[in-house]
Amino acid sequence: MSNDLISTCPVCANELAVTRLHCRACGTTLEGDFSAGRFSRLSREQLAVLESFLRSRGNLREMERELGISYPTVRSRVEAVVRALGFGPRSEGEEAEVTAEPAAAAGEAAASRQDILERLARHEITADEAATAIRALGSNR
């Protein structure tokens, strides 16, 4: 039974390098300095979000039901996975679109505000970005 590959050092939290690969079938061993790959950057929670995204074929409403979290939280977590995979932050216009959806009801606006605060707490956005996004929520009512 094999264990999951860890990609960060448990002592200093820097990225670990894979230095040896072995084929169980033929016994071939390769030594060198290999990357664990882009997906090794994801936390277990982010992998669960990615798996849900794939299972639902990208349908965020279906992910909302499957994961038992709000739609804005689903969007935030998908965005966090995108960033963790190194695809970079969206442009300001696109970011405002993600965090400042049209509020159909006051409850949705409150959920969006909570989502923004959660993203701030996870250091996914800066305080200035959070303030801008919350102000944008107010202007969409």
C-alpha positions as CSV (number, residue, x, y, z in Angstrom):
1,M,0.0,0.0,0.0
2,S,1.4,3.4,-1.0
3,N,1.0,6.6,0.9
4,D,0.1,10.0,-0.7
5,L,3.1,12.0,-1.7
6,I,3.7,15.1,0.4
7,S,5.0,18.1,-1.3
8,T,5.9,20.5,1.5
9,C,8.6,20.0,4.1
10,P,7.1,19.3,7.6
11,V,9.9,21.2,9.2
12,C,10.2,24.5,7.2
13,A,7.1,24.3,4.8
14,N,9.2,24.8,1.7
15,E,8.6,22.6,-1.4
16,L,10.1,19.1,-1.4
17,A,11.9,17.8,-4.4
18,V,11.4,14.2,-5.6
19,T,14.9,12.8,-6.1
20,R,14.3,9.1,-6.8
21,L,11.7,7.3,-8.9
22,H,11.3,3.5,-9.1
23,C,9.3,1.2,-11.4
24,R,8.0,-1.8,-9.4
25,A,7.4,-3.8,-12.6
26,C,10.8,-3.8,-14.2
27,G,13.0,-2.5,-11.3
28,T,14.2,0.6,-13.2
29,T,15.3,3.5,-10.8
30,L,15.8,7.1,-11.9
31,E,17.6,9.6,-9.7
32,G,17.6,13.3,-10.2
33,D,15.7,16.4,-9.2
34,F,12.0,16.1,-10.2
35,S,9.0,18.3,-9.4
36,A,6.1,16.6,-7.7
37,G,3.8,18.4,-10.2
38,R,1.4,21.3,-10.2
39,F,-1.4,19.4,-8.4
40,S,0.9,18.6,-5.5
41,R,0.6,22.3,-4.5
42,L,-3.1,21.7,-3.6
43,S,-4.2,21.1,0.0
44,R,-6.6,18.1,0.7
45,E,-9.5,20.6,0.8
46,Q,-8.5,22.1,-2.5
47,L,-8.2,18.6,-4.1
48,A,-11.7,17.9,-2.8
49,V,-13.0,21.1,-4.5
50,L,-11.2,20.1,-7.7
51,E,-12.6,16.6,-7.7
52,S,-16.1,18.0,-7.1
53,F,-15.6,20.5,-10.0
54,L,-14.7,17.6,-12.3
55,R,-17.5,15.4,-11.1
56,S,-20.0,18.2,-11.6
57,R,-18.5,19.1,-15.0
58,G,-17.9,22.6,-13.8
59,N,-21.4,23.2,-12.6
60,L,-21.0,25.4,-9.5
61,R,-24.6,25.0,-8.4
62,E,-24.1,21.3,-8.4
63,M,-20.9,21.7,-6.4
64,E,-22.8,23.9,-3.9
65,R,-25.2,21.0,-3.2
66,E,-22.5,18.4,-3.2
67,L,-20.2,20.3,-0.8
68,G,-22.9,21.8,1.3
69,I,-21.6,25.3,1.0
70,S,-22.9,28.6,-0.4
71,Y,-22.5,29.5,-4.0
72,P,-20.1,32.4,-3.2
73,T,-18.0,30.1,-1.1
74,V,-17.8,27.6,-4.0
75,R,-16.7,30.4,-6.3
76,S,-14.1,31.5,-3.8
77,R,-12.7,28.0,-3.3
78,V,-12.6,27.4,-7.1
79,E,-10.7,30.7,-7.5
80,A,-8.3,29.6,-4.7
81,V,-7.6,26.3,-6.5
82,V,-6.9,28.3,-9.8
83,R,-4.5,30.5,-7.9
84,A,-2.8,27.6,-6.1
85,L,-2.2,25.9,-9.5
86,G,-0.3,29.0,-10.6
87,F,-2.7,30.5,-13.0
88,G,-2.4,33.9,-11.3
89,P,-4.9,36.4,-10.1
90,R,-7.6,37.7,-12.3
91,S,-7.6,41.2,-13.6
92,E,-9.4,43.8,-11.4
93,G,-12.5,43.8,-13.6
94,E,-12.8,40.0,-13.5
95,E,-12.1,39.9,-9.7
96,A,-14.9,42.4,-9.1
97,E,-17.2,40.2,-11.1
98,V,-16.4,37.2,-8.9
99,T,-16.8,39.0,-5.6
100,A,-19.6,41.5,-6.5
101,E,-22.3,39.3,-8.1
102,P,-25.7,41.0,-8.5
103,A,-27.5,40.5,-5.2
104,A,-30.9,39.1,-5.8
105,A,-31.7,39.2,-2.1
106,A,-30.2,40.7,1.1
107,G,-29.3,37.2,2.3
108,E,-27.2,36.6,-0.8
109,A,-25.4,39.9,-0.2
110,A,-24.7,38.9,3.4
111,A,-23.3,35.6,2.2
112,S,-21.1,37.4,-0.3
113,R,-19.9,39.7,2.4
114,Q,-19.1,36.7,4.6
115,D,-17.3,35.0,1.7
116,I,-15.2,38.1,1.2
117,L,-14.3,38.1,4.9
118,E,-13.4,34.4,4.7
119,R,-11.2,35.0,1.7
120,L,-9.5,37.8,3.6
121,A,-9.0,35.6,6.7
122,R,-7.4,32.9,4.4
123,H,-5.1,35.7,3.0
124,E,-6.4,35.1,-0.5
125,I,-7.1,38.8,-0.9
126,T,-5.7,41.9,0.7
127,A,-7.6,44.2,3.0
128,D,-7.9,46.8,0.3
129,E,-9.3,44.2,-2.1
130,A,-11.8,43.1,0.5
131,A,-12.9,46.7,1.2
132,T,-13.3,47.4,-2.5
133,A,-15.4,44.2,-2.9
134,I,-17.6,45.0,0.1
135,R,-18.2,48.5,-1.2
136,A,-19.1,47.0,-4.6
137,L,-21.7,44.8,-2.9
138,G,-23.3,47.9,-1.5
139,S,-23.5,49.6,-4.9
140,N,-25.2,46.6,-6.5
141,R,-28.3,46.7,-4.3
